[in-house]
Amino acid sequence: MAKTVIEVKKNPNENNTSVLRRFSRRIQESNIIPKVKGSRYNERKESKLKVKKSALKRMNRRKEIEKLKKLGKIK
């Protein structure tokens, strides 16, 4: 993620709360917070091989359950 520098200098005759308000307004205008929150819990996609293996496991499990149902071992 590219770094964005936001600088707010205190003007003479300006109190701390107005400087803080100006800083927070600049941050909201630059859309930094939504970008950070969006990438915060970003997870990688599973590899194609892993997806295929899990699909094959599910198929085999379903076949085994159907087989056991036919034999009457499970309800």
N, C-alpha and C positions, 0 to 999 in steps of 0.2 A: 504494500500500500504506500502510495506517495505521501510524503510528509508535507503538511500544510502548516505554515507559520502564520499565526495571527498575533499581531502586536498592537497593543493599545497603550498609549502614553497618557499619563495623568496631566490634565491641563491645570494651570494655576487657577485657584478659586473653584476647584472641583473636588467634591468629597469622594470617599472610597466607594460608597454604594453606587454612585452614578458611573464610576469607572467600571465597576463589576457588572453593572447592568449593560453598559456599552459593549464590554467584552463578551458577555453571554449572547447578546444580540448578534454580534459578528459571527460567533460560533454557529448559531442557528442558521444564519444566512448562508454560511459556507457548506452546510449539510455534512459536517464531520460526524456528528453523533449518530445519524442513521446508518452511515457507512460502517462505523465501528461496531454498532449493535448488530448489523447484518452479518459481518464477518466474524463475530464473536463465537458463535456456535457452529461455524461452518465445518462440515465433515466431508471427508473425501468419499467419492463414490466407490462402491465395491468393484473389484476387478471382474471382468467378464468370466474368467475361470471360476472364481468363487461363486458367482451367481449361478453358473451352470451346475457346479457341484451340488449346491444346496437344492436346486430344482430336481436333480437326479435323486438326491436323498429323499426328498418329499415324495417323488413318484414311487420309489421303492418301498417307502413306508406305507403308502396307500395300498399298494399291491399286497403287501404282507397283511395289512389289516383286513382287506377284502377276503384274502385266503383264509384267515382265521375265522372270519364271520361265516364263510361257507362251511367250514368244518365244525362250526358251532362252539368254538372255544371261547369266543367273546360275543357279547350281545350287540 
